[in-house]
Structures are given as C-alpha cells and as structure tokens.
Amino acid sequence: MPKIKTHKGASKRFKKTASGKFKRNKAKHGHLFECKSKKLKRELSGTAIVDKSNEKAVKKMLPYA
C-alpha cells in the first residue's frame, strides 16, 4: 500500500492536542479591526477545538497527525 499524502493546507491550520482533538484558529481575525469591537477581537483571539462534525474530515486530511 502506498503512503497517504498529508493535506499541506490542513497541516498548517490544525494541530493535534494531547487528548487527540484538533485545535484551530478562529475566523475573522485577519484584518479590518477598526470596525470590530474590543469584545469581539478579544473573543476571536486564541484557539478553538474543531467541531465534532468536521473532525472526520480533518483526520482524513492529516493521516499521520
């Protein structure tokens, strides 16, 4: 059997945690900050856990993570 290729875009966006879940950065935190409230910018900082409905797709893209 040949090796499965890792999706390079996914490998840059997702990291596996010690418990086996995947963490991701939050969306809408790249630019246009002057129109966003301080509260929203604070909430968008940091990381989040990938939703259960998307976890299967992420595991398929990252077979060796």
Secondary structure, DSSP 8 states (H G I E B T S, - for coil): -------HHHHHH-EE-TTS-EEEE-SS-SS--TTS-HHHHHHHSSEEE--HHHHHHHHHH-TT-
